[in-house]
Every structure is written in C-alpha cells, then in structure tokens.
Amino acid sequence: MKKIKFLSVLTITPVMFSGFVASSCKNNENEKIDNEKSTTSVEVQTDISNKNMNEFNLDENIVNVNYSFNVSNEYNIAFLTGTMPVLIFQTSHILNDPNFKYMHHVKQNQGNDEIPSYIWVDRNQSLNYDYLPKNEHLNPFISKEDHIEYDTSKHIISKYDNGIEKTLLLTRSILEKNPEAKINFYINDYNSYLYFLFITLSKVKNYHFYLLTDGSFTEVNTLKIFNNHEPDNTLSEYKEYIKSLAKRALKNKSINYWTWKDLNLKFQGQISPLGLKMYDSENVSMIANKYTFSKLIDNNNITDEFKLFTNNVILPNITDNNLGKTFSEISKSDEKLTLMKKNYNLSNSLYGENFNPENTLIILGTHNRFEKGLFLYSEVLKILFPQYKIYYKGHPATPSVHYPTKINEFKNMEINDINSSIPAELLFSFNNELNVAGWTSTTFDSDDVKHIKAVFNLDPDNKLNNDKRVDYSLLYINKKEINHNRKYDDKFDSDEAIIVLPINKTDKDFDYAVYDSVKKQLVKYNFE
C-alpha cells in the first residue's frame, strides 16, 4: 500500500501512515476525462441489495430495477440529515449564483453542461418534492410517496440505513455507465464516517466530499471531543480512530454508525470534520462557521500541534456561510423567493392574505418526548397575550403530522399547527417581526431579542447563571417540577401550576404570577 502524508503542514512532527484511500479510492488527478457529456435521460439496469445494512452485501440477492437519470460526467449526490445542512444545500441551488461570496455554491454546471443533483433527506416532510430547484431530483431509487410517508420519528435507524443503501445504489449505477464520472458527495459534517463507507463500497475513483455544518450540534460535539480528552492524547487518538475506520471499512465492507458503540461514545457519535480533514485535505471541504472552529484555539485541551494545524489548514479552508445574507439575496427575486417558499412548504395558514407578523406569536416546540407542560404553557400564553394569533411549530425530527392528538388539542385551543419540518430560521428570516416563545434554543438567535416573549422551564436565576447569550425580555415560565425556585412553593394550589416571572419589569404590574390549570386562573403577586 502506498503511504500518504498525514498533517504535512506540521513541520514539528510529520506523520506517515498507510491509508486505503491512497491505493483504491484516491482521485487520479492526472487522468483526463474525455467522454462527451450528455443530459439525455436513459434507462439503466442496476442492483438492489439485501436490506441488511449491517452487511452491505451489494453484490448479493440482486434484483433488476429500471430507473432514469441524467447522464453526465459529474454529479452531486446529497445524503443529508437534520435541518441546517439541507437548508444550506437548498438555498445554494435556489440562489444559483457562484459569485455570491456568502454562500457555498453547489456546482450546477461545467462549461455548457448542467450537473444533476440527487438528494435524500431524513426529515421527509421538510421539502415539497414537486417544487425542487432546476436540475435537482429526489434519489430515483425511492419513490416520492414512500419518502414522504416514512415516519422518521418512529423508524429513524431503518430510515438512515435505507437512505444510505439508496445513495450507494445510485452511485454505483452512475459509475456502471461512466466509471470515471466525478461524484460530489454532500453529507453532514457529523456524519463524516460516510466518507469511508461511500468511497469503499461504491468504488468511486473521482470524488470530492463537502461537509455541511449542522450549526450548534457541530459546535457542541466538536468541543466535547476535546473537553473529554487529555491534551497530550487528543491528536494521537484522532489518528488512530481514523485509521481504524479505514481498516474496518476495507475488512468488513461495512460501517454502521449505530453499532459502533465504543467509538461513537468516545467521539460523541461522530468523526469530527476536523479529523476527516486531517485524513484527506485535498478531497474534503468544510462548509461551516469559522467562528465555531476558531474557538478551538482558545481551548486549554488543545495541543500546540493541533492549534498549528487548525490555524494553517482548517480555518483558511472553511467556506464560511451566512444564511442571513443569502436569504436577503434570494428575497430580491420574486421568482426565487416563490420557489423557496414552495420548496419548503411554507404554510398558507401562516402566510395568508391577512397575515401580520406583528400580531403573531409562534411557539417553538422541542423534540416531542421533551415537551412536558406544552399545553399548560400554551394556556398561559393565551392569557398573557390575547392580542396575538398563536401558532405552534414542533421540532423537525418529530413532525406534528405523526402526533394527531397534539394537533387536535391545539385545534381545540384555537392554536394553528405549522409544518414542523420547516426550519424556524426561514420563518424569522422572511418575517423579522415574528414574536416567539418556547424552550430555549439557538434558534432564538435568528430573531430580534425584543420579539422573544417567553422561555419555558427556565427561571431568571438559572438563566443568568448558565446561559451566556442574550438576556431575553419580558417573562419566563417555569413549571414547578423543573428548575423551580422553592420560594414560590406556597403559592402553588395544585401540582400543575405554572410560575410566570417577568424579567424586565417595564410596564409590568407584578413581580410574579401563578397559573393554576385546575382553576384556569392567573394570579399576580408582588414581593413584600
């Protein structure tokens, strides 16, 4: 096996190790592709494997399937989970401007030829597949109906496995017609293990991987990796971890994210994008927020060696995305703005003719299993803010469509449900005067502080001690069972009472209030 230089930027300790990429999957930079491109639709015979994702036996149990795809010498194939990576990918397609410096541009043409994009997303209700941007298609190995109807809240593991398999089948089918075609893979940065899986099992030779950030999830988990390790071992553990992934991929022809328990726990369930960038700097690009990774340098657990690598390799090569400026640019075109709203199923119930963001309050939910007290909080909001029309938007991972009881309860309360899969950032970006309440979230950073009306399960003391972001205005709602302050205990008339605490007492005539769900009363108090 050839050896590839590892961390070659570091003059103090250059390290060499054997990597399977060098021998079997590395791009052939000197190989010129002469095949004439075509965008005609063709029928292709391909394979579908046994459904057992723990084995990935793509060459066994074969059945023939016909499907159509656009023949090209270059393709974009996206396997995206979560919300932020999909938003980055879709806004790039919709904007379609390679000169716009605030957004990574998904390549859409090469010379005079168009480059087709194929996508798979786990949050299947997030997009309207009848309104995809030009040259973008749903992975043809899965029907639109099956994709939309799949309940990710109940079958998330099998959903991922199914999507991975379909992505591999698409890749191999393309390469069957044109073995030299270039594949641009778009994946979440915290799903970087897919790099090894896709290039090993698809046998692609000409590729590039784009690691799209998942915002706060990426930041939190990347920092945890270093906070949980001894400084002297951080870099060496990375090297051994990446090498072990390559060996397993070659030996087992499989990398199953869900069964690698020890490694997942040790590295927070991911290969950090930094680790993959260290392994293959030429064929990996990071689409992220530079600020997130610049903070690594100030971390006490980071070695001087890794600081040097971060400064010299990571930060200069990150494409820094600014979604706010991208949304503003899209809004300049009625055609692009309309496409974006249709593509993201922005509900007519929210954007009707009489919609007024100043008179609207949106409750931002969290994952369904963490929404304790949701309806009680909603009752309090209706009392405190009778002037607002109230909407509810749940977590994208648990769309309300899968919880009919919740929808019926809100209907009885005259609260309108918004498609949970819509990124909240989109709602705020197109309507910067929307009022919001809900569980504390980085999503609140997308909204003006003055429009944040309430935060659930958090009192002022807790807020000031543990949250260093903006100091939200007006009030906090704090359920007795969670984070409550015992000085209010004698004010509870039942176990289902809620404490309301105004943070900014301007124009407020009480120090705190108590809502009793049994009596349906909100009683205001002042400290003596």
ABEGO torsion letter per residue (X at the ends): XBBBBBGAABAABBBBBBBAAAAAABBBAABBBABBBBABBBBBBBBBBBABAAAGBAABGBBBBBBBBBBBABBBBBBBBEAAAAAAAAAAAAAGBAABAABBBBBABBEABBBBBBBBBABAAABBAABBBBGBBBBAABBAAAAAABBAAAAAAAAAAAAAAAAAAAAAAAAAABAABBBBBBBBAAAAAAAAAAAAAAGBABBBBBBBBAEAAAAAAAAAAAAABBAAAAAAAAAAAAAAAAAAAAAAGBBBAAABAAAAAAAGGBBBAAAAAAABAAABBBBBBAAAAAAAAABAABBAAAAAAAAAAAAAABBBBBAAAAAAAAAABAAAAAAAAAAAGBBAAAABAABBAAABBBBBBBBAAAABGAAAAAAAAAAABAABBBBBBBBAABBAAABAAAAAAAAAAGBBBBBAABBAAAAAAABAABBBBEBBBAAAAABBAAABABBBGBBAAAAAAABABBBBBGBBBBBAABGBBAAAAAABABAABBBBBBABABGBABABBBBBAAAGBBBBBBBX
